[in-house]
Amino acid sequence: MPRLPTAALALAALALAVVALPVESQRLPPGPVTQPSRSHSIGYGNRGRLLHSVALEPTDLVRVRNATHAHGTQELVDLIHWASREVERRYPGGMLVVGDLSRTRGGRLRPHRSHRAGRDVDISFYLKDAAGEPATDLNRFVRLRANGKGGTRDGRVFEWDDERNWALVSALMGQDRVPVQYLMCVRPFKERLLEEGRRQHAPAWLMRRVEEAVGPRRTRGSRRSLSYGTHDSHFHMRVYCAGDDRPRCKDKPPFWDWIDYPEVEEPPAPPRRQRRRSRRSRRRR
């Protein structure tokens, strides 16, 4: 048997190594390239404010419900537009309806408990109409039952779109440039997302992220549930503080192990002033 040249052997070994790469190394697109911005999220998501906010503008792929409440950080706005384009790239024809982000300067936004610091957003589920076509003419959220079906007051019927919702969630959770802390939805829809991910043979690392960060759950190190509503008509997404917003921007748990979260040293608390006892109290002792 003739011997192969050394160069040919090296190329063959390289080809075998590429084929043998584990599935976990297959990554989705890296995420949005955020533009330089003066936007700053200050404080916690449920007790903060927003400086130099960026307005989420409607596009052919994104419909904004209320422009007054559609302000956020540059990172969050870029992430929403990028995710809608990723869904369109894989499954053309859908429309993402976006609800509340924050007010122009943040602060209390009724009836929400959060949405105060430009890092929270309510985004619709992707839906199909009765004919199985992607719903593109909705301007509101549609509540769905556990079976994934629901309707509007005018009698129109809609159904959960497995492929596009998985494309949205996998894009958001598969990138690390704007790390997503959680995506809230009711449990039946989380199960459908996981089922669709398994059907598409999604990599194990992505399935673990969706399993941990999507759906109703409690925070790590906190007794309070993150699920303030039923979330049967939309996702509630929160992103972590941007690096240049820390330490004035503050995150609460959970802190996922796939996030490269820097340790931020908190300034030491000022010493508490000792209360001076009155002469009368000293005499009683």
C-alpha positions in Angstrom: 0.0 0.0 0.0 1.5 3.4 -1.0 2.3 5.8 1.8 0.5 9.1 1.8 2.5 12.3 1.9 2.8 14.0 5.3 0.8 17.0 4.2 -2.1 14.7 3.0 -2.0 12.9 6.4 -2.2 16.2 8.2 -5.2 17.4 6.2 -7.0 14.1 6.7 -6.5 14.3 10.5 -7.8 17.9 10.5 -10.9 16.8 8.6 -11.6 14.0 11.0 -11.1 16.4 13.9 -13.6 18.8 12.5 -16.2 16.1 11.9 -15.6 14.8 15.5 -16.3 18.2 17.1 -18.9 17.9 19.8 -22.4 19.2 19.2 -21.9 21.6 22.2 -19.4 23.6 20.2 -21.9 24.5 17.5 -23.0 28.1 18.4 -25.7 30.2 17.0 -24.9 33.7 15.5 -22.9 35.7 18.0 -25.7 38.3 18.7 -26.4 41.9 17.9 -23.6 44.4 17.4 -24.7 47.1 19.7 -24.1 50.7 18.7 -22.3 53.1 21.0 -24.8 54.8 23.1 -25.3 57.2 26.0 -28.1 55.1 27.4 -27.7 54.0 31.0 -29.8 51.7 33.2 -29.7 52.9 36.8 -30.6 50.7 39.8 -32.7 47.5 39.8 -35.2 46.5 37.2 -38.1 47.0 39.7 -36.6 50.0 41.5 -34.6 52.0 39.0 -34.6 54.6 36.2 -33.3 55.2 32.7 -30.9 57.8 31.4 -30.7 58.8 27.7 -33.1 56.1 26.6 -33.4 54.7 23.1 -36.8 54.4 21.4 -37.7 51.1 19.8 -38.8 52.0 16.3 -41.3 49.8 14.4 -40.0 47.9 11.3 -41.4 45.4 8.8 -40.7 42.7 11.4 -41.5 44.5 14.7 -44.8 46.2 15.6 -44.8 48.5 18.6 -47.9 48.7 20.7 -47.3 52.0 22.6 -44.5 54.3 21.5 -44.7 56.2 24.8 -43.7 53.0 26.7 -41.1 51.7 24.2 -37.9 53.1 25.6 -34.9 51.0 26.8 -31.2 50.7 26.7 -29.4 50.6 23.4 -28.5 47.0 24.1 -32.1 45.8 24.7 -33.4 47.7 21.6 -30.7 46.2 19.4 -31.4 42.7 20.7 -35.1 42.9 19.9 -34.4 44.0 16.3 -31.6 41.4 15.8 -33.8 38.6 17.2 -36.7 39.5 14.8 -34.3 39.3 11.9 -32.9 36.0 13.0 -36.5 34.6 13.0 -37.2 36.1 9.6 -34.0 34.5 8.3 -35.0 31.1 9.3 -38.8 31.3 8.8 -39.9 34.3 6.7 -43.2 35.9 7.1 -43.8 36.4 10.8 -44.4 39.5 12.9 -43.2 40.3 16.4 -45.5 42.5 18.5 -43.7 44.4 21.2 -45.5 45.6 24.3 -44.0 47.7 27.1 -40.3 48.4 27.7 -40.0 51.5 29.9 -40.9 55.1 29.9 -38.5 57.7 28.5 -36.8 58.2 31.8 -37.8 54.9 33.4 -39.5 54.8 36.8 -42.9 53.4 37.7 -44.9 52.0 34.7 -48.3 50.8 35.8 -49.5 48.1 36.0 -46.0 46.5 36.0 -43.9 45.9 39.1 -40.7 46.0 36.9 -40.1 47.8 33.6 -38.5 50.7 35.4 -34.9 50.7 34.2 -35.0 50.0 30.5 -34.0 46.3 30.7 -37.4 44.7 30.7 -39.7 44.1 27.7 -42.9 42.2 26.9 -42.8 40.5 23.5 -45.5 38.5 21.8 -45.6 34.9 20.9 -45.4 34.1 17.2 -48.8 32.9 16.1 -50.5 31.2 13.2 -54.0 32.0 12.0 -56.8 29.4 11.3 -55.3 28.7 7.8 -51.9 27.9 9.3 -50.3 31.1 8.0 -48.1 33.4 10.2 -50.2 36.1 11.9 -48.9 39.5 10.6 -51.8 41.9 11.2 -52.1 41.8 15.0 -51.4 44.8 17.1 -52.0 43.3 20.5 -51.2 40.2 22.5 -53.5 37.2 22.3 -54.1 35.0 25.4 -53.7 31.3 24.7 -55.0 28.3 26.5 -52.8 25.5 27.6 -53.3 23.7 24.3 -51.7 26.7 22.5 -55.0 28.1 21.0 -56.8 31.3 21.6 -58.8 34.0 19.9 -59.7 37.7 19.7 -63.0 39.4 20.4 -63.9 39.5 16.7 -63.9 35.7 16.5 -60.5 35.2 14.9 -58.6 32.1 16.1 -54.9 31.8 16.5 -52.4 29.1 17.5 -48.9 28.9 19.0 -46.2 28.8 16.2 -43.7 26.1 17.4 -41.0 26.8 14.8 -40.9 30.6 15.0 -41.2 30.7 18.8 -38.3 28.2 19.1 -36.3 30.3 16.6 -36.9 33.4 18.7 -36.0 31.8 22.0 -33.0 29.9 20.7 -31.7 33.2 19.1 -32.1 35.1 22.4 -30.6 32.4 24.6 -27.9 31.3 22.2 -26.1 34.7 22.1 -23.9 36.2 24.8 -23.4 39.8 23.6 -26.6 41.0 25.4 -27.0 38.3 28.1 -30.6 37.4 28.8 -31.5 36.8 32.4 -34.8 35.2 31.9 -37.8 34.8 29.5 -41.1 34.3 31.4 -44.0 32.3 30.0 -46.4 29.7 31.4 -45.3 26.2 31.8 -47.2 24.5 28.9 -45.4 26.8 26.4 -42.0 26.1 28.0 -42.7 22.4 27.4 -43.5 23.1 23.8 -40.3 25.0 23.3 -38.3 22.2 24.8 -40.1 19.6 22.6 -39.4 21.7 19.5 -35.8 22.0 20.5 -35.5 18.3 20.8 -37.2 17.8 17.5 -34.7 20.0 15.8 -31.8 18.3 17.6 -30.7 21.5 19.4 -27.3 21.3 21.1 -27.2 20.3 24.8 -25.8 23.6 26.0 -28.7 25.5 24.4 -31.3 23.1 25.8 -29.9 23.6 29.2 -30.1 27.4 28.9 -33.7 27.2 27.8 -34.5 24.7 30.6 -33.0 27.0 33.3 -33.9 30.5 32.1 -37.2 30.2 30.3 -40.6 29.7 32.0 -42.1 30.2 35.4 -39.5 29.8 38.2 -38.1 31.3 41.3 -34.9 33.2 41.6 -31.8 31.7 43.1 -31.3 33.1 46.5 -34.7 34.7 46.5 -38.0 33.6 47.8 -40.0 35.8 45.5 -41.2 34.4 42.2 -40.2 36.1 39.0 -43.6 35.3 37.5 -45.8 38.2 38.4 -48.5 37.4 35.8 -49.7 34.4 33.9 -47.7 35.2 30.8 -50.0 33.3 28.6 -50.0 35.9 25.9 -46.4 37.0 25.8 -42.8 36.6 27.0 -41.4 38.9 29.7 -37.7 39.2 29.0 -35.1 40.9 31.2 -31.4 41.4 30.2 -28.5 41.8 32.6 -26.8 45.2 33.1 -24.5 46.3 30.4 -20.8 46.4 31.4 -20.5 50.1 31.1 -23.6 50.7 33.2 -22.2 49.0 36.3 -21.9 49.5 39.2 -24.8 52.0 39.1 -26.9 49.4 37.3 -27.7 46.5 39.6 -28.8 42.9 38.9 -30.6 40.5 41.2 -30.4 36.7 41.0 -30.3 34.5 39.1 -26.8 34.6 37.8 -26.3 31.8 35.3 -23.0 29.9 35.1 -22.7 30.6 31.4 -22.7 34.4 32.0 -19.3 36.0 32.5 -20.6 38.3 35.3 -17.9 40.5 36.8 -17.5 40.9 40.5 -18.5 44.5 41.3 -17.2 45.8 44.6 -19.9 47.6 46.5 -18.8 50.8 48.3 -18.6 50.2 52.1 -21.8 51.2 53.9 -21.4 54.3 56.1 -21.1 53.5 59.8 -24.4 53.7 61.7 -24.7 56.5 64.1 -25.0 55.4 67.7 -28.0 56.7 69.4 -27.1 58.6 72.5 -29.1 57.6 75.5 -30.8 60.2 77.5 -29.9 61.0 81.1 -33.2 59.6 82.2 -32.5 56.2 80.6 -29.0 56.1 82.0 -30.3 56.8 85.5 -32.8 54.0 85.2 -30.0 51.6 84.6 
